[in-house]
């Protein structure tokens, strides 16, 4: 039988499939569909200190093989999420990752420290890459210096492994990745969504109030796979690949270019059991290709 375990160095997941932030609610919403413990881990929707209404509607717009979102990190605030996490953890042992957000660096540090103190939380993911909060998609992950300063400050205040989520909209994602790992990130996850634009021709207006929005889904997979490969060529911490993964083969493609695990996102919207399906497809593909464990192919792209 194929061994699907995914070694992140600081922790081994039972398999490499992680439900991505913002596409899996707070886990509870998916309990009616399957046993969440079949996944490697789940990431909670991004959280700030206080409740946030997010951006005005519309927030979603379908594109060919893709989805633009401008949610604006709506959420119930940290105290409410702590309650949700306690409830969820009582129902499933699946490792829980908290996606930490902040309007400024102080808030990132404060929210990270708060969730670092929860036994029910396995790891933190620092969301420095949401394109839907500041004008023009600006975010800390566009700047290596800012990323470095923020990661250092967060690391000083937490005692859980820290994943730093990177943006494909940075001019130099490899430089930002190096800054994050040198500052103490335990792992990198990439990529968040690609900055895109949809317009309403009749109204002569952008579809979204924030003008730009984040593109995800199968349309972005080749773009994301390239960026993940480039980061993996330089990274000395584990990389979690994200972008358009909709099948077991897609997931194995990311492992082949060097990822240690993957996050699956948009697929959860149109196939609520999609993440669980991807786990079984990875196993079937590994058996078909006679791959005993993921280290046999991790980073083994011959190019
Ligand atoms: C959003 O809430 O706007 C999307 C989350 C993200 O891109 O990090």
Boltz pocket constraint, residues with backbone or C-beta under 6 A from the ligand:
constraints:
  - pocket:
      binder: B
      contacts: [[A, 21], [A, 22], [A, 46], [A, 69], [A, 70], [A, 71], [A, 72], [A, 73], [A, 74], [A, 127], [A, 129], [A, 130], [A, 131], [A, 132], [A, 133], [A, 192], [A, 193], [A, 214]]
      max_distance: 6.0
